[in-house]
Amino acid sequence: MSTPLVSIIIPAYNAAAFIRRAVESALAQTWQPVEVIVVNDGSTDDTAALVQSLCAQHPQLHLISTENGGVSRARNIGMDASRGEYLTFLDADDVLLPNAVELLLTHLLACRADLCSGLCRDHPTDPPDSGLCRVYKGADALMLSLRDQRECYTVNAKLYRREIACKARFPEGAVAHEDSFFVFLCLMQDITFASLERYVYRHYTVAGSASLSGFNEKKLCILDLAERKQALVQQQWPALAPYAVNVRLKACMVVLLLLLQEPSHRFRTAEKTCLRYFYAHKDAYLPAGDTPEVWYCLLRRHGYYPRKLAARLSRTARRLLRR
């Protein structure tokens, strides 16, 4: 039996400050063979030159340069160029732990799964992992996404069978929640999903990253992606359609939370739309954990506008103190 090739896909935009760290973590995997594909997404710094110099030393490393089109397009390009039977994704500012691919592939094969998810370490003091592996099939796997469970938040720290990932595709043009949408599309395919409680990925917070940027009109794609999820569930998994309401409900909650810090009135229409949907469907809420989140409880008690007023007063006070 041949040893399967695993493709590690790294989208990179102006990542010269940290791309070497990510690439070296991919090349140093205890599982071999791997191919590492860096998709340079129109960087204006030295990202391409740095990766090209590493390619000369590592034949399993490949560089694809393209015009800037966003992280989803870059990942799709990487998938199309990959040759591996299994795929995983690594952000240019993060690292894979040395045995990440080996752990994920070993459990994926043992569980006869199509997708295996591990844990992402955000801080050195994160709690120890348990090593448990839970297996979900078909509708039970899809319900993880519909319930907004943490296993479905990010595309990283996961290993995918090639045919599952390539059929899913990333939503090009989306600037938020594209990760969870991709995982959702994978789970829509009636697959077996193994969730492994082992750390396989190290996430670093980089100033200026998209996840830390303020609200803008492009982030309304959060609502669009949620509507698309709901429509797909209604078409392909009609028995689960009532649970898909939770997806749009939580998308509205996310947008409202982001709008708390938005000082202008440019998004008043979106704000009102989200509030109307929330109050019309609030009873469809499904907590991701054992208890409802604080933000849901506050919204249910009509606390949005008082909270927004408090945020506005706080901004005003900070401006006055700086004078």
C-alpha positions as CSV (number, residue, x, y, z in Angstrom):
1,M,0.0,0.0,0.0
2,S,1.5,3.4,-1.0
3,T,1.8,6.2,1.4
4,P,-0.7,8.9,0.5
5,L,0.5,12.4,-0.4
6,V,-0.9,15.3,1.7
7,S,-1.1,18.8,0.2
8,I,-0.6,21.7,2.5
9,I,-2.1,24.9,1.0
10,I,-0.9,28.3,2.3
11,P,-2.6,31.5,0.9
12,A,-0.3,34.5,1.4
13,Y,-0.8,38.2,1.1
14,N,2.0,40.6,2.2
15,A,3.3,37.9,4.5
16,A,7.0,38.4,4.2
17,A,7.4,39.0,8.0
18,F,6.2,35.5,8.9
19,I,5.8,33.3,5.8
20,R,9.1,31.5,6.4
21,R,7.8,30.3,9.8
22,A,4.6,28.9,8.3
23,V,6.4,27.2,5.4
24,E,9.1,25.6,7.6
25,S,6.4,24.2,9.9
26,A,4.7,22.6,6.9
27,L,7.9,21.1,5.5
28,A,8.9,19.7,8.9
29,Q,5.9,17.4,9.3
30,T,6.6,14.0,10.7
31,W,4.3,12.6,8.0
32,Q,5.9,12.4,4.6
33,P,5.3,12.8,1.7
34,V,3.8,16.3,1.7
35,E,3.7,19.0,-0.9
36,V,3.5,22.6,0.2
37,I,1.8,25.1,-2.1
38,V,2.1,28.8,-1.3
39,V,-0.4,30.9,-3.3
40,N,1.0,34.5,-3.4
41,D,-2.2,36.6,-3.6
42,G,-0.8,39.7,-5.3
43,S,1.6,40.6,-2.5
44,T,3.4,44.0,-2.8
45,D,6.2,43.0,-0.4
46,D,8.9,40.4,-0.6
47,T,6.6,37.4,0.0
48,A,7.1,35.9,-3.5
49,A,10.9,36.4,-3.5
50,L,11.3,34.8,-0.1
51,V,9.2,31.8,-0.9
52,Q,11.0,31.4,-4.3
53,S,14.3,31.2,-2.5
54,L,13.0,28.4,-0.2
55,C,11.7,26.5,-3.3
56,A,15.3,26.2,-4.5
57,Q,16.1,24.3,-1.3
58,H,12.9,22.2,-1.1
59,P,11.5,20.4,-4.2
60,Q,8.2,19.7,-2.5
61,L,7.6,23.4,-2.1
62,H,5.7,25.2,-4.9
63,L,4.9,28.9,-5.4
64,I,1.9,30.1,-7.4
65,S,1.7,33.9,-7.9
66,T,-1.6,35.5,-8.9
67,E,-3.3,38.9,-8.9
68,N,-4.9,39.8,-5.6
69,G,-8.3,38.2,-5.3
70,G,-8.7,37.4,-1.7
71,V,-8.0,34.4,0.6
72,S,-10.9,32.3,-0.8
73,R,-9.8,32.6,-4.4
74,A,-6.2,31.8,-3.3
75,R,-7.3,28.7,-1.5
76,N,-9.3,27.5,-4.5
77,I,-6.3,28.0,-6.8
78,G,-4.2,26.0,-4.4
79,M,-6.7,23.2,-4.3
80,D,-6.8,23.1,-8.1
81,A,-3.0,22.9,-8.3
82,S,-2.6,20.3,-5.6
83,R,-2.0,16.6,-6.2
84,G,-2.5,15.2,-2.7
85,E,-5.1,12.6,-1.8
86,Y,-5.7,14.6,1.3
87,L,-5.6,18.4,1.8
88,T,-5.1,20.8,4.7
89,F,-4.9,24.6,5.0
90,L,-2.4,26.8,6.8
91,D,-2.6,30.5,7.1
92,A,0.6,32.4,6.4
93,D,0.9,33.8,9.9
94,D,0.3,30.5,11.7
95,V,2.1,27.2,12.1
96,L,1.3,23.5,12.0
97,L,2.6,21.5,15.0
98,P,5.2,18.9,13.9
99,N,2.9,15.9,14.1
100,A,-0.3,17.6,12.9
101,V,-0.7,15.8,9.5
102,E,0.3,12.5,11.1
103,L,-2.3,12.8,13.9
104,L,-5.1,13.9,11.6
105,L,-4.5,11.4,8.9
106,T,-4.0,8.5,11.3
107,H,-7.4,9.2,13.0
108,L,-9.1,9.9,9.7
109,L,-8.1,6.5,8.4
110,A,-8.9,4.7,11.6
111,C,-12.4,6.2,11.8
112,R,-13.0,5.8,8.0
113,A,-13.8,9.5,8.0
114,D,-13.8,12.1,5.2
115,L,-12.7,15.0,7.4
116,C,-10.8,15.0,10.6
117,S,-10.6,18.1,12.8
118,G,-8.0,18.9,15.5
119,L,-7.6,21.7,18.0
120,C,-6.1,25.1,17.4
121,R,-3.9,26.5,20.1
122,D,-4.4,30.2,20.5
123,H,-2.2,30.8,23.6
124,P,0.5,28.8,25.3
125,T,-1.7,28.5,28.4
126,D,-4.6,26.9,26.6
127,P,-5.8,23.8,28.6
128,P,-4.3,20.4,27.8
129,D,-6.1,18.3,25.2
130,S,-7.9,15.1,26.1
131,G,-7.0,12.9,23.1
132,L,-10.6,11.9,22.6
133,C,-12.0,11.4,19.1
134,R,-15.7,11.7,18.4
135,V,-17.2,10.5,15.1
136,Y,-20.3,12.1,13.5
137,K,-22.0,10.8,10.4
138,G,-24.4,12.4,7.9
139,A,-27.1,14.6,9.6
140,D,-25.3,14.4,12.9
141,A,-22.2,15.9,11.3
142,L,-24.1,18.6,9.5
143,M,-25.9,19.5,12.8
144,L,-22.5,20.6,14.2
145,S,-22.5,23.4,11.7
146,L,-26.2,24.3,12.1
147,R,-25.6,24.5,15.9
148,D,-22.6,26.7,15.3
149,Q,-20.2,24.3,17.2
150,R,-16.6,25.4,17.4
151,E,-15.4,22.4,15.3
152,C,-16.9,24.3,12.3
153,Y,-15.6,27.8,12.9
154,T,-12.3,27.5,10.9
155,V,-11.0,25.7,7.9
156,N,-7.6,25.2,9.6
157,A,-6.5,22.4,11.9
158,K,-8.4,20.0,9.6
159,L,-7.6,17.3,7.1
160,Y,-9.9,16.7,4.1
161,R,-10.3,14.0,1.6
162,R,-9.5,15.6,-1.7
163,E,-12.8,14.9,-3.4
164,I,-14.8,16.4,-0.4
165,A,-12.8,19.6,-0.3
166,C,-12.6,20.2,-4.1
167,K,-16.4,19.7,-4.4
168,A,-17.0,22.3,-1.6
169,R,-15.0,25.3,-2.8
170,F,-14.5,28.6,-1.0
171,P,-16.9,31.5,-1.6
172,E,-14.8,33.9,-3.6
173,G,-15.3,37.6,-2.6
174,A,-16.4,36.8,0.9
175,V,-14.3,38.6,3.6
176,A,-15.8,37.0,6.7
177,H,-17.2,33.6,7.6
178,E,-15.8,32.0,4.4
179,D,-14.1,29.4,6.6
180,S,-17.3,28.2,8.3
181,F,-19.1,28.2,4.9
182,F,-16.5,25.9,3.4
183,V,-16.7,23.5,6.3
184,F,-20.5,23.7,6.0
185,L,-20.3,22.7,2.3
186,C,-18.1,19.8,3.2
187,L,-20.6,18.6,5.9
188,M,-23.5,19.0,3.4
189,Q,-22.0,16.0,1.4
190,D,-23.3,13.4,3.8
191,I,-19.8,12.6,5.2
192,T,-18.2,11.1,8.2
193,F,-16.5,13.7,10.4
194,A,-13.9,12.8,13.1
195,S,-13.4,15.4,15.8
196,L,-10.0,14.9,17.6
197,E,-9.3,16.6,20.9
198,R,-5.6,17.1,20.1
199,Y,-3.7,20.3,19.4
200,V,-2.4,20.3,15.8
201,Y,-2.3,24.0,14.9
202,R,-0.8,27.2,16.5
203,H,-2.6,30.4,15.7
204,Y,-0.9,33.8,16.0
205,T,-2.8,37.1,16.2
206,V,-1.3,39.6,13.8
207,A,-2.1,43.3,14.0
208,G,-4.0,44.5,10.9
209,S,-5.4,41.1,10.1
210,A,-8.9,40.8,8.5
211,S,-10.3,39.2,11.7
212,L,-9.3,42.3,13.8
213,S,-10.5,45.0,11.3
214,G,-13.5,47.1,12.0
215,F,-16.9,46.8,10.4
216,N,-17.3,47.6,6.7
217,E,-19.9,47.0,4.0
218,K,-18.1,43.9,2.8
219,K,-18.8,42.2,6.1
220,L,-22.5,42.1,5.3
221,C,-21.5,38.9,3.4
222,I,-22.0,37.3,6.8
223,L,-25.7,37.6,6.2
224,D,-25.5,36.5,2.6
225,L,-23.6,33.3,3.4
226,A,-26.1,32.5,6.2
227,E,-29.0,32.9,3.8
228,R,-27.2,30.6,1.3
229,K,-26.7,28.0,4.0
230,Q,-30.3,28.1,4.9
231,A,-31.4,27.7,1.3
232,L,-29.1,24.8,0.7
233,V,-30.3,22.9,3.8
234,Q,-34.0,23.5,2.7
235,Q,-33.2,22.0,-0.7
236,Q,-30.9,19.1,0.2
237,W,-31.7,18.3,3.9
238,P,-35.4,19.4,4.3
239,A,-35.7,17.5,7.6
240,L,-33.1,19.8,9.1
241,A,-34.6,23.0,7.7
242,P,-36.0,24.2,11.1
243,Y,-32.5,24.0,12.6
244,A,-31.1,26.1,9.7
245,V,-33.0,29.1,11.0
246,N,-30.4,29.2,13.8
247,V,-27.7,29.8,11.2
248,R,-29.3,33.1,10.0
249,L,-30.2,34.0,13.6
250,K,-26.6,33.8,14.7
251,A,-25.4,35.7,11.6
252,C,-27.7,38.6,12.6
253,M,-26.3,38.4,16.1
254,V,-22.7,38.6,14.8
255,V,-23.5,41.6,12.6
256,L,-25.3,43.4,15.4
257,L,-22.3,42.8,17.7
258,L,-20.0,44.3,15.1
259,L,-22.2,47.3,14.6
260,L,-22.1,48.2,18.3
261,Q,-18.8,50.0,17.6
262,E,-19.9,51.5,14.3
263,P,-20.3,55.3,15.0
264,S,-22.0,56.2,11.7
265,H,-25.5,55.6,10.6
266,R,-24.5,54.1,7.2
267,F,-25.7,50.6,8.2
268,R,-29.0,51.5,9.9
269,T,-30.9,49.4,7.3
270,A,-28.8,46.3,8.0
271,E,-29.1,46.9,11.7
272,K,-32.9,47.1,11.6
273,T,-33.1,44.0,9.3
274,C,-31.0,42.0,11.7
275,L,-33.1,43.1,14.7
276,R,-36.4,42.2,13.0
277,Y,-35.1,38.8,12.1
278,F,-33.8,38.2,15.6
279,Y,-37.1,39.0,17.3
280,A,-39.1,37.1,14.7
281,H,-37.0,33.9,15.2
282,K,-35.4,34.2,18.6
283,D,-37.0,31.0,19.8
284,A,-35.1,29.0,17.1
285,Y,-31.8,29.8,18.8
286,L,-29.6,26.8,19.6
287,P,-26.8,27.4,22.1
288,A,-23.4,26.0,20.9
289,G,-22.5,25.1,24.5
290,D,-24.5,24.2,27.6
291,T,-25.9,27.6,28.2
292,P,-27.1,30.5,25.9
293,E,-24.5,33.1,25.2
294,V,-24.6,36.5,27.0
295,W,-25.2,38.4,23.8
296,Y,-28.3,36.4,23.0
297,C,-29.7,37.0,26.5
298,L,-29.0,40.7,26.2
299,L,-30.7,41.0,22.8
300,R,-33.7,39.0,23.9
301,R,-34.2,41.5,26.7
302,H,-34.1,44.4,24.1
303,G,-30.7,45.5,25.3
304,Y,-29.2,46.3,21.9
305,Y,-29.9,50.1,21.8
306,P,-29.0,50.7,25.4
307,R,-25.7,48.8,24.8
308,K,-25.1,50.9,21.6
309,L,-25.8,54.1,23.5
310,A,-23.3,53.1,26.2
311,A,-20.7,52.3,23.5
312,R,-21.3,55.8,21.9
313,L,-21.0,57.5,25.3
314,S,-17.7,55.6,26.0
315,R,-16.3,56.8,22.6
316,T,-17.3,60.4,23.4
317,A,-15.7,60.2,26.8
318,R,-12.4,58.9,25.4
319,R,-12.3,61.7,22.9
320,L,-12.9,64.3,25.6
321,L,-10.1,62.8,27.7
322,R,-7.6,63.0,24.9
323,R,-8.2,66.8,24.5
